[in-house]
Amino acid sequence: MSSEANVVIEARGLGKRYQIYAEPIDRLKQFVLPRLARLVGRCPATFYKAFWALTDVDLTIAKGETVGIVGRNGSGKSTLLQLICGTLTPTVGAVNTRGRIAALLELGSGFNPEYTGHENVYLNAALLGLSRAEIDARFDAIVEFAEVGSFINQPVKTYSSGMLMRLAFSVAVHLEPEILVIDEALAVGDERFQRKCFARIESFRNAGKTILLVSHAGGAVVELCDRVLLLDGGEALAMGHPRDMIAMYQKLIYAEPAAGERIRQQIRDRVAGSVEPLPPAAESYDAGLTSSSRVEYEPH
């Protein structure tokens, strides 16, 4: 384990609970009636169903590591990233980060759709603490990398999803953060620009930056990441070598519904060291990038 001085992300017992209401009126009941019940000394009722998007997650990431997060849809990946970035508050537990974070979360998050691309670049950079002079020095490089041309002066609500992703990624990587967080945003880009992005991510790795990456592209995860966290149902099932974690992940996504919990338990037992390892799946798993489309980095 890395020394404490090198730890840049640390989460302990992290959990996020949402209150799910069957009817809109139940939200009002939950706001009013428990307060009245406490006033008269009664045990308050609840009018919601508790849904835990993330439960009891421990995570330690050292400076310079590239860590992938994989899991089925709804497994808690985006929730974990938002907790790390501070855009969500945990219900339980705590997360501490050290260093400037630049994040690509939901497509277009952090951008005002009514503002031009030019205005959004300055807004995002200013929020991360850059001075106007620092932004001025980076602006041309941001626009050139994003390949948005004259659209930089148009409101971003007129952008295609690909244009929006390109600008968001370009802003993030040109702000020189200590920690770069990417949540599946690259999935909307074309293959050529994805390769360009992966090349820039590789340059970040070589510069000793910390990267947290969510992706369904197993090939990119294996290629880029030092370790991978496997989430399922809000639970951190395993952390380990990228190829092993991708094999486990694919066992989960291709399993019959009835076999899902059995496989989850096998993974837990394997992590605990109480049973033999799962049968290897590397021979059959589709990494998301075939050998003919393996990531080839283009230096920039």
MIMIBA-910480 format. One record per residue (C-alpha): residue number from 1; residue in three letters; x, y, z. Coordinates in Angstrom, 2 decimals. Layout:
N
{node NUM, 'Ala', {X, Y, Z}}
...
***
This chain:
300
{node 1, 'Met', {0.00, 0.00, 0.00}}
{node 2, 'Ser', {1.26, 3.46, -0.83}}
{node 3, 'Ser', {2.37, 5.72, 1.99}}
{node 4, 'Glu', {-0.22, 8.11, 3.40}}
{node 5, 'Ala', {1.63, 11.08, 1.89}}
{node 6, 'Asn', {1.03, 9.69, -1.62}}
{node 7, 'Val', {-2.71, 9.06, -1.17}}
{node 8, 'Val', {-4.81, 11.51, -3.20}}
{node 9, 'Ile', {-8.25, 9.85, -2.94}}
{node 10, 'Glu', {-9.45, 8.06, 0.17}}
{node 11, 'Ala', {-12.99, 6.86, 0.86}}
{node 12, 'Arg', {-14.08, 5.06, 4.01}}
{node 13, 'Gly', {-17.47, 3.43, 4.55}}
{node 14, 'Leu', {-18.92, 5.49, 1.74}}
{node 15, 'Gly', {-22.64, 5.14, 1.11}}
{node 16, 'Lys', {-25.39, 7.05, -0.69}}
{node 17, 'Arg', {-29.09, 6.53, 0.00}}
{node 18, 'Tyr', {-32.00, 7.93, -1.98}}
{node 19, 'Gln', {-35.60, 8.20, -0.84}}
{node 20, 'Ile', {-37.99, 6.74, -3.43}}
{node 21, 'Tyr', {-41.59, 7.92, -3.20}}
{node 22, 'Ala', {-44.49, 5.98, -4.71}}
{node 23, 'Glu', {-46.64, 9.12, -5.05}}
{node 24, 'Pro', {-45.80, 12.86, -5.07}}
{node 25, 'Ile', {-47.98, 13.37, -1.98}}
{node 26, 'Asp', {-45.74, 10.97, -0.04}}
{node 27, 'Arg', {-42.89, 13.47, -0.27}}
{node 28, 'Leu', {-45.05, 16.08, 1.47}}
{node 29, 'Lys', {-46.15, 13.54, 4.08}}
{node 30, 'Gln', {-42.51, 12.68, 4.80}}
{node 31, 'Phe', {-41.68, 16.34, 5.26}}
{node 32, 'Val', {-44.59, 17.17, 7.60}}
{node 33, 'Leu', {-45.91, 14.12, 9.47}}
{node 34, 'Pro', {-42.70, 12.85, 11.16}}
{node 35, 'Arg', {-42.21, 16.31, 12.65}}
{node 36, 'Leu', {-45.73, 16.28, 14.07}}
{node 37, 'Ala', {-45.22, 12.74, 15.40}}
{node 38, 'Arg', {-42.07, 13.77, 17.27}}
{node 39, 'Leu', {-43.88, 16.74, 18.81}}
{node 40, 'Val', {-46.40, 14.40, 20.46}}
{node 41, 'Gly', {-43.80, 11.79, 21.39}}
{node 42, 'Arg', {-44.69, 9.18, 18.79}}
{node 43, 'Cys', {-42.37, 7.16, 16.61}}
{node 44, 'Pro', {-42.45, 8.80, 13.17}}
{node 45, 'Ala', {-43.56, 6.77, 10.18}}
{node 46, 'Thr', {-41.73, 6.80, 6.86}}
{node 47, 'Phe', {-43.40, 7.28, 3.51}}
{node 48, 'Tyr', {-40.55, 6.30, 1.22}}
{node 49, 'Lys', {-38.57, 3.27, 0.18}}
{node 50, 'Ala', {-34.85, 3.56, 0.88}}
{node 51, 'Phe', {-32.63, 2.83, -2.11}}
{node 52, 'Trp', {-28.90, 2.53, -1.50}}
{node 53, 'Ala', {-27.05, 3.42, -4.69}}
{node 54, 'Leu', {-23.74, 2.77, -2.96}}
{node 55, 'Thr', {-22.97, 0.87, 0.25}}
{node 56, 'Asp', {-19.88, 0.73, 2.47}}
{node 57, 'Val', {-17.23, 1.45, -0.17}}
{node 58, 'Asp', {-13.59, 1.73, 0.89}}
{node 59, 'Leu', {-11.16, 3.06, -1.69}}
{node 60, 'Thr', {-7.59, 4.32, -1.57}}
{node 61, 'Ile', {-5.87, 5.71, -4.66}}
{node 62, 'Ala', {-2.27, 6.87, -4.74}}
{node 63, 'Lys', {-0.75, 9.72, -6.69}}
{node 64, 'Gly', {0.07, 8.64, -10.25}}
{node 65, 'Glu', {-2.32, 5.68, -10.35}}
{node 66, 'Thr', {-4.84, 5.10, -13.12}}
{node 67, 'Val', {-7.81, 3.26, -11.64}}
{node 68, 'Gly', {-10.73, 1.95, -13.66}}
{node 69, 'Ile', {-14.25, 1.40, -12.37}}
{node 70, 'Val', {-16.44, -1.17, -14.11}}
{node 71, 'Gly', {-19.87, -2.57, -13.41}}
{node 72, 'Arg', {-23.29, -3.15, -14.87}}
{node 73, 'Asn', {-25.68, -0.26, -15.43}}
{node 74, 'Gly', {-27.00, 0.91, -12.07}}
{node 75, 'Ser', {-24.07, -0.54, -10.14}}
{node 76, 'Gly', {-23.13, 2.81, -8.55}}
{node 77, 'Lys', {-20.22, 3.90, -10.76}}
{node 78, 'Ser', {-21.46, 7.42, -11.48}}
{node 79, 'Thr', {-22.59, 7.86, -7.89}}
{node 80, 'Leu', {-19.11, 7.01, -6.63}}
{node 81, 'Leu', {-17.48, 9.47, -9.02}}
{node 82, 'Gln', {-19.89, 12.24, -8.01}}
{node 83, 'Leu', {-19.15, 11.61, -4.34}}
{node 84, 'Ile', {-15.41, 11.79, -5.03}}
{node 85, 'Cys', {-15.81, 15.01, -7.02}}
{node 86, 'Gly', {-18.01, 16.59, -4.36}}
{node 87, 'Thr', {-21.11, 17.04, -6.52}}
{node 88, 'Leu', {-22.99, 14.65, -4.20}}
{node 89, 'Thr', {-22.93, 14.46, -0.41}}
{node 90, 'Pro', {-22.58, 10.98, 1.12}}
{node 91, 'Thr', {-25.31, 9.64, 3.38}}
{node 92, 'Val', {-22.69, 7.81, 5.42}}
{node 93, 'Gly', {-18.92, 7.65, 5.37}}
{node 94, 'Ala', {-16.40, 10.17, 4.14}}
{node 95, 'Val', {-14.20, 10.86, 1.15}}
{node 96, 'Asn', {-11.05, 12.99, 1.09}}
{node 97, 'Thr', {-9.17, 14.20, -1.97}}
{node 98, 'Arg', {-5.90, 16.06, -2.37}}
{node 99, 'Gly', {-5.31, 18.19, -5.45}}
{node 100, 'Arg', {-7.32, 19.89, -8.17}}
{node 101, 'Ile', {-9.94, 17.65, -9.80}}
{node 102, 'Ala', {-11.16, 18.02, -13.38}}
{node 103, 'Ala', {-14.15, 15.82, -14.12}}
{node 104, 'Leu', {-16.15, 14.68, -17.14}}
{node 105, 'Leu', {-19.30, 13.32, -15.55}}
{node 106, 'Glu', {-22.66, 13.50, -17.30}}
{node 107, 'Leu', {-22.35, 14.87, -20.82}}
{node 108, 'Gly', {-22.50, 18.65, -20.61}}
{node 109, 'Ser', {-22.38, 18.80, -16.81}}
{node 110, 'Gly', {-20.76, 22.03, -15.68}}
{node 111, 'Phe', {-21.68, 23.78, -18.94}}
{node 112, 'Asn', {-24.40, 26.43, -19.16}}
{node 113, 'Pro', {-26.32, 25.60, -22.36}}
{node 114, 'Glu', {-27.15, 29.27, -22.95}}
{node 115, 'Tyr', {-23.49, 30.33, -22.85}}
{node 116, 'Thr', {-21.17, 30.06, -25.82}}
{node 117, 'Gly', {-18.36, 27.55, -25.87}}
{node 118, 'His', {-15.96, 30.47, -25.31}}
{node 119, 'Glu', {-17.85, 31.59, -22.20}}
{node 120, 'Asn', {-18.09, 28.06, -20.83}}
{node 121, 'Val', {-14.35, 27.53, -21.17}}
{node 122, 'Tyr', {-13.67, 30.59, -19.04}}
{node 123, 'Leu', {-16.43, 29.69, -16.56}}
{node 124, 'Asn', {-15.18, 26.14, -15.98}}
{node 125, 'Ala', {-11.55, 27.18, -15.70}}
{node 126, 'Ala', {-12.38, 29.99, -13.27}}
{node 127, 'Leu', {-14.36, 27.59, -11.07}}
{node 128, 'Leu', {-11.24, 25.43, -10.83}}
{node 129, 'Gly', {-9.21, 28.41, -9.65}}
{node 130, 'Leu', {-7.39, 29.52, -12.80}}
{node 131, 'Ser', {-6.77, 33.21, -13.36}}
{node 132, 'Arg', {-7.88, 34.94, -16.54}}
{node 133, 'Ala', {-4.26, 35.16, -17.68}}
{node 134, 'Glu', {-3.84, 31.39, -17.23}}
{node 135, 'Ile', {-7.03, 30.73, -19.19}}
{node 136, 'Asp', {-5.95, 33.12, -21.95}}
{node 137, 'Ala', {-2.68, 31.19, -22.30}}
{node 138, 'Arg', {-4.53, 27.87, -22.73}}
{node 139, 'Phe', {-7.56, 29.00, -24.73}}
{node 140, 'Asp', {-6.24, 28.49, -28.28}}
{node 141, 'Ala', {-4.93, 25.01, -27.40}}
{node 142, 'Ile', {-8.31, 24.07, -25.90}}
{node 143, 'Val', {-10.20, 25.12, -29.04}}
{node 144, 'Glu', {-7.70, 23.43, -31.36}}
{node 145, 'Phe', {-7.81, 20.12, -29.49}}
{node 146, 'Ala', {-11.63, 20.18, -29.32}}
{node 147, 'Glu', {-11.93, 20.72, -33.08}}
{node 148, 'Val', {-15.05, 22.88, -32.73}}
{node 149, 'Gly', {-13.82, 25.70, -34.98}}
{node 150, 'Ser', {-16.07, 28.74, -35.22}}
{node 151, 'Phe', {-18.72, 26.99, -33.11}}
{node 152, 'Ile', {-16.70, 28.08, -30.08}}
{node 153, 'Asn', {-18.66, 31.34, -30.34}}
{node 154, 'Gln', {-22.08, 29.62, -30.48}}
{node 155, 'Pro', {-24.23, 28.58, -27.49}}
{node 156, 'Val', {-23.36, 25.02, -26.49}}
{node 157, 'Lys', {-27.06, 24.08, -26.70}}
{node 158, 'Thr', {-26.49, 24.11, -30.49}}
{node 159, 'Tyr', {-23.64, 21.56, -30.23}}
{node 160, 'Ser', {-23.96, 17.91, -31.13}}
{node 161, 'Ser', {-23.18, 15.44, -28.34}}
{node 162, 'Gly', {-19.82, 14.74, -29.97}}
{node 163, 'Met', {-18.88, 18.43, -30.10}}
{node 164, 'Leu', {-19.91, 18.90, -26.49}}
{node 165, 'Met', {-17.83, 15.93, -25.38}}
{node 166, 'Arg', {-14.80, 17.16, -27.33}}
{node 167, 'Leu', {-14.94, 20.59, -25.74}}
{node 168, 'Ala', {-15.54, 19.21, -22.24}}
{node 169, 'Phe', {-12.62, 16.79, -22.54}}
{node 170, 'Ser', {-10.34, 19.47, -23.96}}
{node 171, 'Val', {-11.15, 21.87, -21.13}}
{node 172, 'Ala', {-10.52, 19.17, -18.52}}
{node 173, 'Val', {-7.14, 18.07, -19.80}}
{node 174, 'His', {-5.83, 21.57, -20.48}}
{node 175, 'Leu', {-6.53, 22.75, -16.93}}
{node 176, 'Glu', {-3.63, 20.59, -15.73}}
{node 177, 'Pro', {-5.47, 18.93, -12.83}}
{node 178, 'Glu', {-3.79, 16.62, -10.36}}
{node 179, 'Ile', {-6.77, 14.25, -10.66}}
{node 180, 'Leu', {-8.68, 13.56, -13.88}}
{node 181, 'Val', {-12.10, 11.86, -13.56}}
{node 182, 'Ile', {-13.85, 10.49, -16.66}}
{node 183, 'Asp', {-17.31, 8.91, -16.57}}
{node 184, 'Glu', {-18.06, 7.19, -19.90}}
{node 185, 'Ala', {-18.05, 10.56, -21.68}}
{node 186, 'Leu', {-15.74, 9.26, -24.41}}
{node 187, 'Ala', {-18.40, 6.81, -25.57}}
{node 188, 'Val', {-20.11, 9.52, -27.64}}
{node 189, 'Gly', {-17.00, 10.46, -29.63}}
{node 190, 'Asp', {-15.96, 8.96, -32.93}}
{node 191, 'Glu', {-13.15, 6.41, -32.97}}
{node 192, 'Arg', {-10.52, 8.85, -34.24}}
{node 193, 'Phe', {-11.18, 11.35, -31.47}}
{node 194, 'Gln', {-11.36, 8.58, -28.87}}
{node 195, 'Arg', {-7.84, 7.56, -29.86}}
{node 196, 'Lys', {-6.76, 11.17, -29.54}}
{node 197, 'Cys', {-8.29, 11.29, -26.05}}
{node 198, 'Phe', {-6.64, 8.03, -25.00}}
{node 199, 'Ala', {-3.30, 9.41, -26.19}}
{node 200, 'Arg', {-3.78, 12.44, -23.97}}
{node 201, 'Ile', {-4.78, 10.22, -21.04}}
{node 202, 'Glu', {-1.58, 8.23, -21.60}}
{node 203, 'Ser', {0.45, 11.45, -21.49}}
{node 204, 'Phe', {-1.26, 12.27, -18.18}}
{node 205, 'Arg', {-0.21, 8.87, -16.84}}
{node 206, 'Asn', {3.36, 9.44, -17.92}}
{node 207, 'Ala', {3.34, 12.82, -16.16}}
{node 208, 'Gly', {2.41, 11.15, -12.87}}
{node 209, 'Lys', {-1.18, 12.40, -12.73}}
{node 210, 'Thr', {-3.97, 10.41, -11.09}}
{node 211, 'Ile', {-6.81, 9.19, -13.32}}
{node 212, 'Leu', {-10.15, 7.67, -12.41}}
{node 213, 'Leu', {-11.87, 6.13, -15.43}}
{node 214, 'Val', {-15.32, 4.59, -15.91}}
{node 215, 'Ser', {-15.68, 2.74, -19.20}}
{node 216, 'His', {-17.49, -0.22, -20.72}}
{node 217, 'Ala', {-14.62, -0.62, -23.21}}
{node 218, 'Gly', {-12.68, -3.45, -21.63}}
{node 219, 'Gly', {-9.74, -3.06, -24.00}}
{node 220, 'Ala', {-9.19, 0.55, -23.00}}
{node 221, 'Val', {-9.48, -0.34, -19.31}}
{node 222, 'Val', {-6.90, -3.13, -19.61}}
{node 223, 'Glu', {-4.62, -0.90, -21.67}}
{node 224, 'Leu', {-4.73, 2.17, -19.45}}
{node 225, 'Cys', {-5.42, 1.13, -15.86}}
{node 226, 'Asp', {-3.13, -0.06, -13.09}}
{node 227, 'Arg', {-6.02, -1.41, -11.00}}
{node 228, 'Val', {-9.76, -1.82, -11.51}}
{node 229, 'Leu', {-12.64, -1.66, -9.05}}
{node 230, 'Leu', {-15.64, -3.89, -9.80}}
{node 231, 'Leu', {-18.97, -2.53, -8.55}}
{node 232, 'Asp', {-22.29, -4.35, -8.60}}
{node 233, 'Gly', {-25.55, -3.36, -6.95}}
{node 234, 'Gly', {-23.78, -0.54, -5.13}}
{node 235, 'Glu', {-21.26, -2.96, -3.58}}
{node 236, 'Ala', {-17.52, -2.93, -4.15}}
{node 237, 'Leu', {-17.11, -6.59, -5.08}}
{node 238, 'Ala', {-13.41, -6.64, -5.91}}
{node 239, 'Met', {-10.34, -4.56, -6.71}}
{node 240, 'Gly', {-7.48, -6.01, -8.68}}
{node 241, 'His', {-5.64, -6.53, -11.95}}
{node 242, 'Pro', {-7.54, -5.03, -14.91}}
{node 243, 'Arg', {-7.77, -8.26, -16.91}}
{node 244, 'Asp', {-9.06, -10.22, -13.91}}
{node 245, 'Met', {-11.65, -7.57, -13.09}}
{node 246, 'Ile', {-12.86, -7.35, -16.70}}
{node 247, 'Ala', {-13.25, -11.14, -16.77}}
{node 248, 'Met', {-15.35, -11.01, -13.58}}
{node 249, 'Tyr', {-17.38, -8.10, -14.92}}
{node 250, 'Gln', {-18.19, -9.97, -18.12}}
{node 251, 'Lys', {-19.24, -13.04, -16.14}}
{node 252, 'Leu', {-21.78, -10.81, -14.42}}
{node 253, 'Ile', {-23.17, -9.08, -17.49}}
{node 254, 'Tyr', {-23.57, -12.31, -19.48}}
{node 255, 'Ala', {-24.94, -14.40, -16.60}}
{node 256, 'Glu', {-28.52, -15.57, -16.53}}
{node 257, 'Pro', {-30.51, -13.54, -13.97}}
{node 258, 'Ala', {-30.88, -16.56, -11.69}}
{node 259, 'Ala', {-27.10, -17.07, -11.63}}
{node 260, 'Gly', {-26.21, -13.47, -10.80}}
{node 261, 'Glu', {-26.12, -13.78, -7.02}}
{node 262, 'Arg', {-24.17, -17.06, -7.20}}
{node 263, 'Ile', {-21.49, -15.37, -9.31}}
{node 264, 'Arg', {-21.42, -12.37, -6.98}}
{node 265, 'Gln', {-20.81, -14.71, -4.06}}
{node 266, 'Gln', {-18.07, -16.54, -5.97}}
{node 267, 'Ile', {-16.35, -13.21, -6.51}}
{node 268, 'Arg', {-16.68, -12.30, -2.82}}
{node 269, 'Asp', {-15.29, -15.71, -1.82}}
{node 270, 'Arg', {-12.41, -15.39, -4.24}}
{node 271, 'Val', {-11.50, -12.00, -2.78}}
{node 272, 'Ala', {-11.69, -13.50, 0.70}}
{node 273, 'Gly', {-9.43, -16.35, -0.47}}
{node 274, 'Ser', {-11.82, -19.03, 0.73}}
{node 275, 'Val', {-12.30, -20.86, -2.57}}
{node 276, 'Glu', {-10.42, -21.65, -5.73}}
{node 277, 'Pro', {-10.26, -18.84, -8.31}}
{node 278, 'Leu', {-13.06, -18.51, -10.82}}
{node 279, 'Pro', {-12.39, -20.29, -14.12}}
{node 280, 'Pro', {-10.39, -17.99, -16.40}}
{node 281, 'Ala', {-12.50, -15.95, -18.77}}
{node 282, 'Ala', {-9.75, -14.06, -20.55}}
{node 283, 'Glu', {-9.88, -16.40, -23.53}}
{node 284, 'Ser', {-13.55, -15.67, -24.16}}
{node 285, 'Tyr', {-13.98, -12.12, -23.01}}
{node 286, 'Asp', {-14.55, -9.36, -25.54}}
{node 287, 'Ala', {-12.40, -6.47, -24.42}}
{node 288, 'Gly', {-14.50, -3.96, -26.31}}
{node 289, 'Leu', {-11.63, -3.32, -28.71}}
{node 290, 'Thr', {-10.62, -6.25, -30.87}}
{node 291, 'Ser', {-7.00, -6.99, -31.63}}
{node 292, 'Ser', {-7.40, -5.20, -34.94}}
{node 293, 'Ser', {-8.70, -2.08, -33.20}}
{node 294, 'Arg', {-6.31, -2.06, -30.27}}
{node 295, 'Val', {-5.71, 1.40, -28.87}}
{node 296, 'Glu', {-2.82, 3.00, -30.70}}
{node 297, 'Tyr', {-1.79, 6.23, -29.10}}
{node 298, 'Glu', {-1.15, 9.27, -31.23}}
{node 299, 'Pro', {1.22, 11.64, -29.42}}
{node 300, 'His', {0.11, 15.27, -29.20}}
***
